[in-house]
């Protein structure tokens, strides 16, 4: 049986990429998978039927993979951070006096 070898780094000063996932999306996927594992364990301990646990975990896992890969393709390495930062930019600046504009000439 041959050991699997995965290439993670693409080179110097390039983002980490693993199977098409870029940068922080690898961590998002890992955290989501750990959450699914905990969800499965809790449902199994509560006494939910095994097939319902497996089906729910499989559906949520598939949707997690699709969602994270779609975000990685759409936003790239820094795009999601830029999108979250753009939410804090105001739509307009309200100025009630002309003093700020008259001081620009000086």
Secondary structure, DSSP 8 states (H G I E B T S, - for coil): ----------STTS--EETTEETTHHHHHHHHHHHHHHHHHHHHHHT--HHHHHHHHHHHHHHHHHHHHHHHHHHTTTHHHHHHHHTTS-S------SHHHHTT--
